Structure formats: C-alpha cells, structure tokens
C-alpha cells in the first residue's frame, strides 16, 4: 500500500504562495489592540540574535500599524 500524504512545499515555495513578489503590504489591526502592551516573547532555543530580531520586527509592525 502506498503512503499518500500531501507534499510539503519547500520554504521558498510556501512563501511565494502567500503573495507574489511585489505585492503591497497590508496590515489589519483590531480596534484597541495598539492600546495593549505588545512585545516579543523569547522562545525556547532562541539565540540573543533571534530575540533581538523578533523585538525589532514587533516594533516595526507596531510602527507601521500606527502610521496607518
């Protein structure tokens, strides 16, 4: 009997399926969310560099959302 499972896309393929290159960024924020304390969480196995990158990403997303 054959083992039938859906093929797992390669990371590059999966990213391209989300949106084609050049697609404008769209971000929807739930009303009141920006009034909450939002911060990055250090996951098990994160290096200091991973955690700093997560914090910069969260800050960039919040900045983008606040500018509308």
C-alpha positions as CSV (number, residue, x, y, z in Angstrom):
1,X,0.0,0.0,0.0
2,X,1.3,3.4,-0.9
3,X,1.8,6.1,1.7
4,X,-0.2,9.0,0.5
5,X,0.5,12.4,2.1
6,X,0.3,15.9,0.8
7,X,3.6,17.1,-0.4
8,X,5.3,19.7,1.9
9,X,6.3,22.7,-0.1
10,X,9.9,24.0,0.2
11,X,10.1,27.2,2.4
12,X,10.8,29.3,-0.7
13,X,7.7,27.9,-2.5
14,X,5.5,28.3,0.6
15,X,6.5,32.0,0.9
16,X,5.8,32.6,-2.8
17,X,2.3,31.1,-2.4
18,X,1.4,33.6,0.3
19,X,1.9,36.5,-2.0
20,X,3.7,37.1,-5.3
21,X,6.8,39.3,-5.1
22,X,6.0,43.0,-5.2
23,X,2.6,42.6,-3.5
24,X,1.9,45.6,-1.3
25,X,1.9,45.0,2.4
26,X,-1.5,45.0,4.1
27,X,-1.9,45.0,7.8
28,X,-5.3,44.9,9.7
29,X,-5.3,45.7,13.4
30,X,-8.2,45.0,15.7
31,X,-9.6,48.2,17.3
32,X,-8.0,48.8,20.7
33,X,-5.0,46.4,20.0
34,X,-2.5,49.2,19.8
35,X,-3.5,50.3,23.3
36,X,-2.4,47.0,24.7
37,X,1.1,46.1,25.8
38,X,2.6,44.2,22.8
39,X,6.0,42.7,23.0
40,X,8.2,39.9,21.7
41,X,8.5,36.6,23.6
42,X,11.7,34.7,23.8
43,X,11.1,31.1,22.7
44,X,13.0,28.1,23.9
45,X,16.1,27.8,21.7
46,X,16.1,31.4,20.6
47,X,19.6,33.0,20.5
48,X,20.1,36.5,21.6
49,X,20.2,37.5,17.9
50,X,16.8,35.7,17.3
51,X,15.2,37.5,20.2
52,X,16.6,40.9,19.1
53,X,15.3,40.3,15.6
54,X,11.8,39.4,17.0
55,X,11.8,42.6,19.1
56,X,12.7,44.7,16.0
57,X,10.0,43.0,13.9
58,X,7.3,43.7,16.5
59,X,8.4,47.3,16.8
60,X,8.4,47.7,13.0
61,X,4.9,46.1,12.8
62,X,3.5,48.4,15.5
63,X,5.1,51.5,13.9
64,X,3.6,50.6,10.5
65,X,0.2,50.0,12.1
66,X,0.2,53.3,14.0
67,X,1.1,55.2,10.9
68,X,-1.9,53.7,9.1
